[in-house]
Amino acid sequence: METAYIVSGVLVGVLVGLTGVGGGSLMTPLLVFLFGFAPSTAVGTDLLFASITKTGGTLVHHGKHKSVEWKIVGWLALGSLPAAGVVLYLLETTFKKDPAVTAIMTTTLGVALLLTAVALLFRNRLMRKSHESALQRKTHSERFGRWQAPITVCVGVMLGVLVTLSSVGAGALGTVALLFLYPRLATVRVVGTDLAHAIPLTAVAGLGHLHMGNVNFELLGSLLIGSLPGIYVGSHLSGRIPEHIMRPILASILVLIGLKFVLA
């Protein structure tokens, strides 16, 4: 079975490299439907997987491009990390033996996939607008003025809850949220900031799930072995396959999977 996990990691890695969609949107449904893992195990394993793989991307953005807005990362984390902690506490105590938890996680996963599909379709348009705005001004504007920080913290809370319950949202949804909140922030800084925030969030959520016994280390290692070369291959293929073809197809797949989770 390890070989099947590695192959799955390769396939998901290729799709991530091709489309830029976070692995959680693809990996978690694959683990649930294809391999029959419980949603809690799929979510917990994928969260640790995400925290490891995103670390490399953040090192590149901060070390090479200097493209992380740490003030924004702090605001997001101020909301997302406590929210993740509260959700983990409730999962381990109040809802630990409640069979409804599986239903909650399944429904949340479905909703997150549907939101990711929508974000996938509109992200490029928002990025183009952000890039055009960034060229007009050297500094990014804050859409909500003095309310910018509190609203960013609230967005962090929503991401913290969603990611902890589903492992989906730290990538596509986080990017779209930043593009909306900071319309003049350069695209490379949006991506770098989103990656930097996703690391502590997925790490805290993943470690919490690990404490609850929701992580399969054999699976985690196999996925890492497969995904890294997969992302490399997908990144090189991305220039040969038109993006306007890949993204609608992937969004449609996410909608179908999301509806299956919601209606299950």
Accessible surface in RSA format (square Angstrom, percent):
REM  Atomic radii and reference values for relative SASA: ProtOr
REM  Chains: A
REM  Algorithm: Lee & Richards
REM  Probe-radius: 1.40
REM  Slices: 20
REM RES _ NUM      All-atoms   Total-Side   Main-Chain    Non-polar    All polar
REM                ABS   REL    ABS   REL    ABS   REL    ABS   REL    ABS   REL
RES MET A   1   146.83  76.0  96.32  63.7  50.51 120.3  98.80  84.0  48.03  63.6
RES GLU A   2    93.04  53.4  91.99  69.6   1.05   2.5  22.39  43.3  70.65  57.7
RES THR A   3    99.50  70.8  98.62 100.0   0.88   2.1  61.99  83.3  37.51  56.7
RES ALA A   4    38.00  34.9  28.99  44.7   9.01  20.5  35.27  49.7   2.73   7.2
RES TYR A   5    20.00   9.3  20.00  11.4   0.00   0.0   2.25   1.7  17.75  21.9
RES ILE A   6    51.33  29.2  51.33  38.2   0.00   0.0  51.33  37.0   0.00   0.0
RES VAL A   7    75.23  49.5  74.76  67.7   0.48   1.1  75.23  65.4   0.00   0.0
RES SER A   8     5.29   4.5   5.16   6.9   0.13   0.3   0.13   0.3   5.16   7.2
RES GLY A   9     0.00   0.0   0.00   N/A   0.00   0.0   0.00   0.0   0.00   0.0
RES VAL A  10    51.44  33.8  51.44  46.6   0.00   0.0  51.44  44.7   0.00   0.0
RES LEU A  11   106.70  59.4 105.42  75.4   1.28   3.2 105.59  74.2   1.11   3.0
RES VAL A  12     6.31   4.2   6.31   5.7   0.00   0.0   6.31   5.5   0.00   0.0
RES GLY A  13     1.18   1.5   0.00   N/A   1.18   1.5   1.18   3.2   0.00   0.0
RES VAL A  14    28.90  19.0  28.90  26.2   0.00   0.0  28.90  25.1   0.00   0.0
RES LEU A  15    57.13  31.8  57.13  40.9   0.00   0.0  57.13  40.1   0.00   0.0
RES VAL A  16    29.82  19.6  27.57  25.0   2.25   5.4  27.57  24.0   2.25   6.1
RES GLY A  17    15.24  18.8   0.00   N/A  15.24  18.8   4.00  11.0  11.24  25.2
RES LEU A  18    24.18  13.5  10.07   7.2  14.11  35.5  10.07   7.1  14.11  38.0
RES THR A  19     2.68   1.9   0.00   0.0   2.68   6.4   2.55   3.4   0.13   0.2
RES GLY A  20    44.36  54.7   0.00   N/A  44.36  54.7  26.79  73.5  17.56  39.3
RES VAL A  21     0.05   0.0   0.05   0.0   0.00   0.0   0.05   0.0   0.00   0.0
RES GLY A  22    16.02  19.8   0.00   N/A  16.02  19.8  15.08  41.4   0.94   2.1
RES GLY A  23    15.44  19.0   0.00   N/A  15.44  19.0   5.07  13.9  10.37  23.2
RES GLY A  24     8.92  11.0   0.00   N/A   8.92  11.0   2.85   7.8   6.07  13.6
RES SER A  25     5.34   4.5   4.69   6.3   0.65   1.5   0.00   0.0   5.34   7.5
RES LEU A  26    17.17   9.6  10.42   7.5   6.74  16.9  12.14   8.5   5.03  13.5
RES MET A  27     0.00   0.0   0.00   0.0   0.00   0.0   0.00   0.0   0.00   0.0
RES THR A  28     0.00   0.0   0.00   0.0   0.00   0.0   0.00   0.0   0.00   0.0
RES PRO A  29     2.94   2.1   2.58   2.4   0.35   1.3   2.90   2.4   0.03   0.2
RES LEU A  30    46.27  25.8  40.86  29.2   5.41  13.6  45.71  32.1   0.56   1.5
RES LEU A  31     0.01   0.0   0.01   0.0   0.00   0.0   0.01   0.0   0.00   0.0
RES VAL A  32    23.46  15.4  16.51  14.9   6.95  16.7  16.51  14.3   6.95  18.8
RES PHE A  33    85.99  43.0  55.41  34.3  30.58  79.6  57.88  35.1  28.11  80.5
RES LEU A  34   114.37  63.7  87.55  62.6  26.82  67.4  90.68  63.7  23.69  63.8
RES PHE A  35    45.22  22.6  13.75   8.5  31.47  81.9  19.72  12.0  25.50  73.0
RES GLY A  36    61.46  75.8   0.00   N/A  61.46  75.8  29.54  81.1  31.92  71.5
RES PHE A  37    34.14  17.1  26.83  16.6   7.31  19.0  30.73  18.6   3.41   9.8
RES ALA A  38    53.59  49.3  41.39  63.9  12.20  27.8  47.85  67.4   5.74  15.2
RES PRO A  39    17.75  12.9  17.75  16.2   0.00   0.0  17.75  14.7   0.00   0.0
RES SER A  40    32.69  27.6  31.56  42.1   1.13   2.6  15.89  33.8  16.80  23.5
RES THR A  41    29.09  20.7  29.09  29.5   0.00   0.0  10.30  13.8  18.78  28.4
RES ALA A  42     0.00   0.0   0.00   0.0   0.00   0.0   0.00   0.0   0.00   0.0
RES VAL A  43     0.46   0.3   0.46   0.4   0.00   0.0   0.46   0.4   0.00   0.0
RES GLY A  44     0.00   0.0   0.00   N/A   0.00   0.0   0.00   0.0   0.00   0.0
RES THR A  45     0.00   0.0   0.00   0.0   0.00   0.0   0.00   0.0   0.00   0.0
RES ASP A  46     0.41   0.3   0.41   0.4   0.00   0.0   0.00   0.0   0.41   0.4
RES LEU A  47     0.57   0.3   0.57   0.4   0.00   0.0   0.57   0.4   0.00   0.0
RES LEU A  48    18.10  10.1  18.10  12.9   0.00   0.0  18.10  12.7   0.00   0.0
RES PHE A  49     9.97   5.0   9.97   6.2   0.00   0.0   9.97   6.0   0.00   0.0
RES ALA A  50    11.82  10.9   9.83  15.2   1.99   4.5  11.82  16.6   0.00   0.0
RES SER A  51    10.97   9.3   9.08  12.1   1.89   4.4   3.51   7.5   7.47  10.5
RES ILE A  52    88.13  50.1  76.90  57.3  11.23  27.1  80.93  58.3   7.20  19.5
RES THR A  53    35.67  25.4  15.82  16.0  19.85  47.3  13.13  17.6  22.53  34.1
RES LYS A  54    30.64  14.9  28.28  17.4   2.37   5.6  16.95  15.3  13.70  14.6
RES THR A  55    52.84  37.6  52.84  53.6   0.00   0.0  44.69  60.0   8.15  12.3
RES GLY A  56    37.48  46.2   0.00   N/A  37.48  46.2  34.50  94.7   2.98   6.7
RES GLY A  57    25.28  31.2   0.00   N/A  25.28  31.2  21.78  59.8   3.50   7.8
RES THR A  58    11.77   8.4  11.77  11.9   0.00   0.0  11.77  15.8   0.00   0.0
RES LEU A  59   120.99  67.4 114.43  81.9   6.55  16.5 115.17  80.9   5.82  15.7
RES VAL A  60    76.57  50.4  72.26  65.4   4.31  10.4  76.53  66.5   0.04   0.1
RES HIS A  61    26.13  14.3  26.13  18.2   0.00   0.0  10.48  10.8  15.66  18.2
RES HIS A  62    74.18  40.5  74.18  51.6   0.00   0.0  47.94  49.4  26.24  30.5
RES GLY A  63    47.53  58.6   0.00   N/A  47.53  58.6  29.17  80.0  18.36  41.1
RES LYS A  64   159.55  77.8 127.76  78.4  31.79  75.7  79.25  71.3  80.30  85.5
RES HIS A  65    86.31  47.2  62.34  43.3  23.97  61.3  35.01  36.1  51.30  59.7
RES LYS A  66   131.10  64.0 123.98  76.1   7.12  17.0  87.06  78.4  44.05  46.9
RES SER A  67     0.61   0.5   0.61   0.8   0.00   0.0   0.61   1.3   0.00   0.0
RES VAL A  68     9.46   6.2   0.00   0.0   9.46  22.8   0.00   0.0   9.46  25.6
RES GLU A  69    34.17  19.6  32.70  24.7   1.47   3.5   1.47   2.8  32.70  26.7
RES TRP A  70   127.43  51.1 115.93  56.1  11.51  27.0 112.82  60.2  14.61  23.7
RES LYS A  71   113.56  55.4  97.89  60.1  15.67  37.3  70.35  63.3  43.21  46.0
RES ILE A  72     0.17   0.1   0.17   0.1   0.00   0.0   0.17   0.1   0.00   0.0
RES VAL A  73    11.17   7.4  11.17  10.1   0.00   0.0  11.17   9.7   0.00   0.0
RES GLY A  74    38.53  47.5   0.00   N/A  38.53  47.5  32.49  89.2   6.04  13.5
RES TRP A  75    54.19  21.7  54.19  26.2   0.00   0.0  33.50  17.9  20.69  33.6
RES LEU A  76     3.21   1.8   3.21   2.3   0.00   0.0   3.21   2.3   0.00   0.0
RES ALA A  77    16.54  15.2  15.20  23.5   1.34   3.0  15.46  21.8   1.08   2.9
RES LEU A  78   118.41  65.9 106.22  76.0  12.19  30.6 111.34  78.2   7.07  19.0
RES GLY A  79     2.09   2.6   0.00   N/A   2.09   2.6   1.60   4.4   0.49   1.1
RES SER A  80     0.00   0.0   0.00   0.0   0.00   0.0   0.00   0.0   0.00   0.0
RES LEU A  81    51.47  28.7  46.97  33.6   4.50  11.3  47.42  33.3   4.05  10.9
RES PRO A  82    75.82  55.3  62.37  56.9  13.45  48.9  73.94  61.0   1.89  11.7
RES ALA A  83    10.57   9.7   2.61   4.0   7.96  18.1   9.70  13.7   0.88   2.3
RES ALA A  84     0.00   0.0   0.00   0.0   0.00   0.0   0.00   0.0   0.00   0.0
RES GLY A  85    31.45  38.8   0.00   N/A  31.45  38.8  26.38  72.4   5.08  11.4
RES VAL A  86    87.44  57.5  84.49  76.5   2.96   7.1  86.86  75.5   0.59   1.6
RES VAL A  87    16.33  10.7  15.83  14.3   0.50   1.2  16.23  14.1   0.10   0.3
RES LEU A  88    19.16  10.7  18.53  13.3   0.63   1.6  18.90  13.3   0.25   0.7
RES TYR A  89   142.12  66.4 136.26  77.5   5.86  15.2  98.17  73.8  43.95  54.2
RES LEU A  90    63.88  35.6  63.88  45.7   0.00   0.0  63.88  44.9   0.00   0.0
RES LEU A  91    17.75   9.9  12.46   8.9   5.28  13.3  12.46   8.8   5.28  14.2
RES GLU A  92    50.69  29.1  47.04  35.6   3.65   8.7  10.71  20.7  39.98  32.6
RES THR A  93    67.39  47.9  44.13  44.7  23.26  55.4  51.11  68.7  16.28  24.6
RES THR A  94    90.95  64.7  58.76  59.6  32.19  76.7  51.54  69.2  39.41  59.6
RES PHE A  95    66.63  33.3  65.87  40.8   0.76   2.0  65.87  39.9   0.76   2.2
RES LYS A  96   134.48  65.6 107.09  65.7  27.39  65.2  58.74  52.9  75.74  80.7
RES LYS A  97   192.10  93.7 158.66  97.3  33.45  79.6 111.33 100.2  80.78  86.0
RES ASP A  98    56.65  39.7  46.34  46.1  10.32  24.4  13.76  32.4  42.89  42.8
RES PRO A  99   118.44  86.3  96.94  88.4  21.50  78.1 109.28  90.2   9.16  56.9
RES ALA A 100    47.29  43.5  41.08  63.4   6.20  14.1  46.94  66.1   0.34   0.9
RES VAL A 101    21.67  14.3  21.67  19.6   0.00   0.0  21.67  18.8   0.00   0.0
RES THR A 102    73.11  52.0  71.43  72.4   1.68   4.0  39.88  53.6  33.24  50.2
RES ALA A 103    59.78  55.0  51.31  79.2   8.48  19.3  58.85  82.9   0.93   2.5
RES ILE A 104    78.09  44.4  73.55  54.8   4.54  10.9  77.79  56.0   0.30   0.8
RES MET A 105     4.64   2.4   4.23   2.8   0.41   1.0   0.28   0.2   4.37   5.8
RES THR A 106    18.55  13.2  18.55  18.8   0.00   0.0  13.90  18.7   4.65   7.0
RES THR A 107    59.97  42.7  59.97  60.8   0.00   0.0  40.88  54.9  19.09  28.9
RES THR A 108    21.24  15.1  17.92  18.2   3.32   7.9  10.31  13.9  10.92  16.5
RES LEU A 109     0.06   0.0   0.06   0.0   0.00   0.0   0.06   0.0   0.00   0.0
RES GLY A 110     0.00   0.0   0.00   N/A   0.00   0.0   0.00   0.0   0.00   0.0
RES VAL A 111    60.53  39.8  60.53  54.8   0.00   0.0  60.53  52.6   0.00   0.0
RES ALA A 112     0.00   0.0   0.00   0.0   0.00   0.0   0.00   0.0   0.00   0.0
RES LEU A 113     0.00   0.0   0.00   0.0   0.00   0.0   0.00   0.0   0.00   0.0
RES LEU A 114    45.47  25.3  44.62  31.9   0.85   2.1  44.88  31.5   0.59   1.6
RES LEU A 115    83.69  46.6  81.84  58.6   1.85   4.6  81.88  57.5   1.81   4.9
RES THR A 116     0.56   0.4   0.56   0.6   0.00   0.0   0.33   0.4   0.23   0.4
RES ALA A 117     0.66   0.6   0.66   1.0   0.00   0.0   0.66   0.9   0.00   0.0
RES VAL A 118    82.82  54.5  82.69  74.9   0.13   0.3  82.78  71.9   0.04   0.1
RES ALA A 119     5.84   5.4   1.92   3.0   3.93   8.9   5.56   7.8   0.29   0.8
RES LEU A 120     0.86   0.5   0.16   0.1   0.70   1.8   0.30   0.2   0.56   1.5
RES LEU A 121    91.61  51.0  67.08  48.0  24.53  61.7  68.84  48.3  22.77  61.3
RES PHE A 122    93.81  46.9  93.81  58.1   0.00   0.0  93.81  56.9   0.00   0.0
RES ARG A 123    17.17   7.2  17.17   8.8   0.00   0.0   0.55   0.8  16.61  10.1
RES ASN A 124    40.03  27.6  38.91  37.6   1.12   2.7  13.94  33.5  26.09  25.2
RES ARG A 125   126.44  53.1 125.45  63.9   0.99   2.4  28.93  39.5  97.51  59.1
RES LEU A 126    51.38  28.6  49.17  35.2   2.21   5.5  49.17  34.5   2.21   5.9
RES MET A 127    31.58  16.4  30.91  20.5   0.67   1.6  16.03  13.6  15.55  20.6
RES ARG A 128   138.44  58.1 134.72  68.7   3.71   8.8  65.38  89.4  73.05  44.3
RES LYS A 129   119.60  58.3 118.06  72.4   1.54   3.7  70.51  63.5  49.10  52.3
RES SER A 130     2.08   1.8   0.94   1.3   1.14   2.6   1.61   3.4   0.47   0.7
RES HIS A 131    91.61  50.1  91.61  63.7   0.00   0.0  61.39  63.3  30.22  35.2
RES GLU A 132    99.72  57.3  96.94  73.3   2.78   6.6  33.34  64.5  66.38  54.2
RES SER A 133    22.44  19.0  22.37  29.9   0.06   0.1   0.06   0.1  22.38  31.3
RES ALA A 134    21.36  19.6  10.35  16.0  11.01  25.0  10.61  14.9  10.75  28.5
RES LEU A 135   132.26  73.7  98.78  70.7  33.49  84.2 101.79  71.5  30.47  82.0
RES GLN A 136   136.27  76.2  99.01  72.4  37.27  88.7  41.29  87.9  94.99  72.0
RES ARG A 137   125.30  52.6 116.92  59.6   8.38  19.9  33.27  45.5  92.03  55.8
RES LYS A 138   215.30 105.0 173.39 106.4  41.92  99.8 122.58 110.3  92.72  98.8
RES THR A 139   102.95  73.2  96.99  98.3   5.96  14.2  74.62 100.2  28.33  42.8
RES HIS A 140    42.05  23.0  26.24  18.2  15.81  40.4  15.43  15.9  26.62  31.0
RES SER A 141    29.61  25.0  21.55  28.8   8.06  18.6  24.86  52.9   4.75   6.7
RES GLU A 142    61.54  35.3  42.24  32.0  19.30  46.0  14.45  28.0  47.08  38.4
RES ARG A 143   112.11  47.1  78.81  40.2  33.31  79.3  25.85  35.3  86.26  52.3
RES PHE A 144    70.18  35.1  57.31  35.5  12.87  33.5  64.82  39.3   5.36  15.3
RES GLY A 145    43.60  53.8   0.00   N/A  43.60  53.8  37.78 103.7   5.82  13.0
RES ARG A 146   210.13  88.2 172.83  88.1  37.30  88.8  79.51 108.7 130.61  79.2
RES TRP A 147   146.42  58.8 146.42  70.9   0.00   0.0 131.23  70.0  15.19  24.6
RES GLN A 148     1.42   0.8   1.39   1.0   0.03   0.1   1.39   3.0   0.03   0.0
RES ALA A 149    29.57  27.2  28.33  43.7   1.24   2.8  28.34  39.9   1.24   3.3
RES PRO A 150    61.69  45.0  53.66  48.9   8.03  29.2  60.80  50.2   0.89   5.5
RES ILE A 151    53.79  30.6  53.52  39.9   0.27   0.6  53.79  38.7   0.00   0.0
RES THR A 152     0.00   0.0   0.00   0.0   0.00   0.0   0.00   0.0   0.00   0.0
RES VAL A 153    31.90  21.0  31.90  28.9   0.00   0.0  31.90  27.7   0.00   0.0
RES CYS A 154    73.24  55.4  71.81  80.1   1.42   3.3  19.80  50.2  53.43  57.6
RES VAL A 155    18.86  12.4  18.86  17.1   0.00   0.0  18.86  16.4   0.00   0.0
RES GLY A 156     0.00   0.0   0.00   N/A   0.00   0.0   0.00   0.0   0.00   0.0
RES VAL A 157    62.25  41.0  62.25  56.4   0.00   0.0  62.25  54.1   0.00   0.0
RES MET A 158   121.24  62.8 114.12  75.5   7.12  16.9  77.57  65.9  43.67  57.9
RES LEU A 159    11.28   6.3  11.08   7.9   0.20   0.5  11.22   7.9   0.07   0.2
RES GLY A 160     0.00   0.0   0.00   N/A   0.00   0.0   0.00   0.0   0.00   0.0
RES VAL A 161    54.98  36.2  54.98  49.8   0.00   0.0  54.98  47.8   0.00   0.0
RES LEU A 162    28.60  15.9  28.40  20.3   0.20   0.5  28.40  19.9   0.20   0.5
RES VAL A 163     0.16   0.1   0.16   0.1   0.00   0.0   0.16   0.1   0.00   0.0
RES THR A 164     0.00   0.0   0.00   0.0   0.00   0.0   0.00   0.0   0.00   0.0
RES LEU A 165    20.83  11.6  20.83  14.9   0.00   0.0  20.83  14.6   0.00   0.0
RES SER A 166     0.00   0.0   0.00   0.0   0.00   0.0   0.00   0.0   0.00   0.0
RES SER A 167     8.95   7.6   0.01   0.0   8.94  20.6   0.01   0.0   8.94  12.5
RES VAL A 168     1.62   1.1   0.21   0.2   1.41   3.4   1.62   1.4   0.00   0.0
RES GLY A 169     5.70   7.0   0.00   N/A   5.70   7.0   0.45   1.2   5.25  11.8
RES ALA A 170     5.70   5.2   3.89   6.0   1.81   4.1   4.41   6.2   1.29   3.4
RES GLY A 171    14.55  17.9   0.00   N/A  14.55  17.9   9.98  27.4   4.57  10.2
RES ALA A 172     4.36   4.0   1.24   1.9   3.11   7.1   1.24   1.8   3.11   8.2
RES LEU A 173    25.41  14.2  21.97  15.7   3.44   8.7  22.21  15.6   3.21   8.6
RES GLY A 174     1.44   1.8   0.00   N/A   1.44   1.8   1.27   3.5   0.17   0.4
RES THR A 175     6.07   4.3   6.07   6.2   0.00   0.0   0.14   0.2   5.93   9.0
RES VAL A 176    33.12  21.8  33.12  30.0   0.00   0.0  33.12  28.8   0.00   0.0
RES ALA A 177    20.80  19.1  13.15  20.3   7.65  17.4  20.62  29.0   0.18   0.5
RES LEU A 178     1.57   0.9   1.57   1.1   0.00   0.0   1.57   1.1   0.00   0.0
RES LEU A 179     4.61   2.6   0.20   0.1   4.41  11.1   0.20   0.1   4.41  11.9
RES PHE A 180   102.32  51.2 101.50  62.9   0.81   2.1 102.32  62.0   0.00   0.0
RES LEU A 181     2.87   1.6   2.87   2.1   0.00   0.0   2.87   2.0   0.00   0.0
RES TYR A 182     0.08   0.0   0.08   0.0   0.00   0.0   0.08   0.1   0.00   0.0
RES PRO A 183    33.10  24.1  30.80  28.1   2.30   8.4  32.38  26.7   0.71   4.4
RES ARG A 184    60.08  25.2  57.04  29.1   3.04   7.2   1.76   2.4  58.32  35.3
RES LEU A 185     2.17   1.2   1.75   1.3   0.42   1.1   2.17   1.5   0.00   0.0
RES ALA A 186    29.69  27.3  27.51  42.5   2.18   5.0  27.51  38.7   2.18   5.8
RES THR A 187    33.84  24.1  32.87  33.3   0.98   2.3  30.96  41.6   2.88   4.4
RES VAL A 188    68.10  44.8  60.99  55.2   7.12  17.1  65.15  56.6   2.95   8.0
RES ARG A 189    70.57  29.6  70.57  36.0   0.00   0.0  20.92  28.6  49.65  30.1
RES VAL A 190     0.00   0.0   0.00   0.0   0.00   0.0   0.00   0.0   0.00   0.0
RES VAL A 191    46.65  30.7  45.99  41.6   0.67   1.6  46.48  40.4   0.17   0.5
RES GLY A 192     0.00   0.0   0.00   N/A   0.00   0.0   0.00   0.0   0.00   0.0
RES THR A 193     0.00   0.0   0.00   0.0   0.00   0.0   0.00   0.0   0.00   0.0
RES ASP A 194     6.96   4.9   6.96   6.9   0.01   0.0   0.14   0.3   6.83   6.8
RES LEU A 195    31.56  17.6  31.56  22.6   0.00   0.0  31.56  22.2   0.00   0.0
RES ALA A 196     5.18   4.8   0.21   0.3   4.97  11.3   0.92   1.3   4.26  11.3
RES HIS A 197     1.25   0.7   1.25   0.9   0.00   0.0   0.06   0.1   1.19   1.4
RES ALA A 198     0.03   0.0   0.03   0.0   0.00   0.0   0.03   0.0   0.00   0.0
RES ILE A 199    35.94  20.5  35.94  26.8   0.00   0.0  35.94  25.9   0.00   0.0
RES PRO A 200    42.61  31.1  37.56  34.2   5.05  18.4  42.61  35.2   0.00   0.0
RES LEU A 201     0.00   0.0   0.00   0.0   0.00   0.0   0.00   0.0   0.00   0.0
RES THR A 202     1.95   1.4   1.95   2.0   0.00   0.0   1.95   2.6   0.00   0.0
RES ALA A 203    27.82  25.6  27.80  42.9   0.02   0.0  27.82  39.2   0.00   0.0
RES VAL A 204    54.79  36.1  51.09  46.3   3.70   8.9  53.41  46.4   1.39   3.8
RES ALA A 205     0.00   0.0   0.00   0.0   0.00   0.0   0.00   0.0   0.00   0.0
RES GLY A 206     0.00   0.0   0.00   N/A   0.00   0.0   0.00   0.0   0.00   0.0
RES LEU A 207   101.88  56.7  97.05  69.4   4.83  12.1  97.18  68.2   4.71  12.7
RES GLY A 208    15.06  18.6   0.00   N/A  15.06  18.6  13.35  36.6   1.71   3.8
RES HIS A 209     0.42   0.2   0.42   0.3   0.00   0.0   0.42   0.4   0.00   0.0
RES LEU A 210    61.60  34.3  53.39  38.2   8.21  20.6  53.39  37.5   8.21  22.1
RES HIS A 211   138.02  75.4 108.88  75.7  29.14  74.5  74.72  77.0  63.30  73.7
RES MET A 212    47.24  24.5  15.30  10.1  31.94  76.0  16.32  13.9  30.92  41.0
RES GLY A 213    62.43  77.0   0.00   N/A  62.43  77.0  33.71  92.5  28.72  64.3
RES ASN A 214    22.96  15.8  22.96  22.2   0.00   0.0   0.00   0.0  22.96  22.2
RES VAL A 215    19.13  12.6   0.00   0.0  19.13  46.1   0.54   0.5  18.59  50.4
RES ASN A 216    46.11  31.8  39.76  38.4   6.35  15.3   9.54  23.0  36.57  35.4
RES PHE A 217   123.43  61.8 111.26  68.9  12.16  31.7 111.50  67.6  11.93  34.1
RES GLU A 218    91.68  52.6  74.38  56.3  17.29  41.2  35.40  68.5  56.28  46.0
RES LEU A 219     0.00   0.0   0.00   0.0   0.00   0.0   0.00   0.0   0.00   0.0
RES LEU A 220    13.19   7.3  13.19   9.4   0.00   0.0  13.19   9.3   0.00   0.0
RES GLY A 221    30.19  37.2   0.00   N/A  30.19  37.2  29.27  80.3   0.92   2.1
RES SER A 222     6.45   5.4   4.87   6.5   1.58   3.6   0.16   0.3   6.29   8.8
RES LEU A 223     0.00   0.0   0.00   0.0   0.00   0.0   0.00   0.0   0.00   0.0
RES LEU A 224    33.60  18.7  33.39  23.9   0.21   0.5  33.60  23.6   0.00   0.0
RES ILE A 225   111.50  63.4  99.20  73.9  12.30  29.6 106.45  76.7   5.05  13.7
RES GLY A 226     0.43   0.5   0.00   N/A   0.43   0.5   0.43   1.2   0.00   0.0
RES SER A 227     1.03   0.9   1.03   1.4   0.00   0.0   1.03   2.2   0.00   0.0
RES LEU A 228   101.31  56.4  93.45  66.9   7.86  19.8  94.25  66.2   7.06  19.0
RES PRO A 229    69.91  50.9  63.23  57.6   6.67  24.3  69.53  57.4   0.38   2.4
RES GLY A 230     0.37   0.5   0.00   N/A   0.37   0.5   0.32   0.9   0.05   0.1
RES ILE A 231    55.19  31.4  55.19  41.1   0.00   0.0  55.19  39.7   0.00   0.0
RES TYR A 232   143.27  66.9 138.18  78.6   5.09  13.2 104.85  78.8  38.42  47.4
RES VAL A 233    69.76  45.9  67.64  61.2   2.11   5.1  69.74  60.6   0.02   0.1
RES GLY A 234     0.00   0.0   0.00   N/A   0.00   0.0   0.00   0.0   0.00   0.0
RES SER A 235    55.92  47.3  41.91  55.9  14.01  32.3  28.94  61.6  26.98  37.8
RES HIS A 236   114.89  62.8  95.26  66.2  19.62  50.2  78.89  81.3  36.00  41.9
RES LEU A 237    61.03  34.0  61.03  43.7   0.00   0.0  61.03  42.9   0.00   0.0
RES SER A 238    43.94  37.1  30.82  41.1  13.12  30.2  14.08  30.0  29.86  41.8
RES GLY A 239    76.16  93.9   0.00   N/A  76.16  93.9  40.49 111.1  35.67  79.9
RES ARG A 240   196.07  82.3 164.71  84.0  31.36  74.7  55.44  75.8 140.63  85.2
RES ILE A 241    61.12  34.8  57.50  42.8   3.61   8.7  58.29  42.0   2.83   7.7
RES PRO A 242    61.23  44.6  48.77  44.5  12.46  45.3  60.79  50.2   0.44   2.8
RES GLU A 243    75.71  43.5  67.40  51.0   8.30  19.8  30.22  58.5  45.48  37.1
RES HIS A 244   139.94  76.5 120.96  84.1  18.98  48.6  94.55  97.4  45.39  52.8
RES ILE A 245    81.76  46.5  77.56  57.8   4.20  10.1  81.05  58.4   0.71   1.9
RES MET A 246    27.88  14.4  27.88  18.5   0.00   0.0  12.00  10.2  15.88  21.0
RES ARG A 247    26.97  11.3  26.97  13.7   0.00   0.0  11.75  16.1  15.22   9.2
RES PRO A 248    58.67  42.8  56.82  51.8   1.86   6.7  57.75  47.7   0.93   5.8
RES ILE A 249    92.47  52.6  88.51  65.9   3.97   9.6  92.23  66.4   0.24   0.7
RES LEU A 250     3.80   2.1   3.28   2.3   0.52   1.3   3.77   2.6   0.03   0.1
RES ALA A 251     2.63   2.4   2.58   4.0   0.05   0.1   2.63   3.7   0.00   0.0
RES SER A 252    62.93  53.2  57.18  76.3   5.75  13.2  32.76  69.8  30.17  42.3
RES ILE A 253    78.27  44.5  78.13  58.2   0.14   0.3  78.27  56.4   0.00   0.0
RES LEU A 254     0.00   0.0   0.00   0.0   0.00   0.0   0.00   0.0   0.00   0.0
RES VAL A 255    53.74  35.4  53.74  48.7   0.00   0.0  53.74  46.7   0.00   0.0
RES LEU A 256   122.45  68.2 115.89  82.9   6.57  16.5 116.27  81.7   6.18  16.6
RES ILE A 257    39.88  22.7  38.27  28.5   1.60   3.9  39.88  28.7   0.00   0.0
RES GLY A 258     0.00   0.0   0.00   N/A   0.00   0.0   0.00   0.0   0.00   0.0
RES LEU A 259    74.38  41.4  74.34  53.2   0.03   0.1  74.38  52.2   0.00   0.0
RES LYS A 260   119.73  58.4 110.89  68.0   8.84  21.0  66.06  59.5  53.67  57.2
RES PHE A 261     3.27   1.6   2.75   1.7   0.52   1.4   2.76   1.7   0.52   1.5
RES VAL A 262    49.56  32.6  34.19  31.0  15.37  37.0  34.19  29.7  15.37  41.7
RES LEU A 263   144.06  80.2 111.38  79.7  32.68  82.1 115.63  81.2  28.43  76.5
RES ALA A 264   102.22  94.0  31.79  49.1  70.43 160.2  69.64  98.1  32.58  86.3
END  Absolute sums over single chains surface
CHAIN  1 A    12184.4      10166.2       2018.2       8613.7       3570.6
END  Absolute sums over all chains
TOTAL         12184.4      10166.2       2018.2       8613.7       3570.6
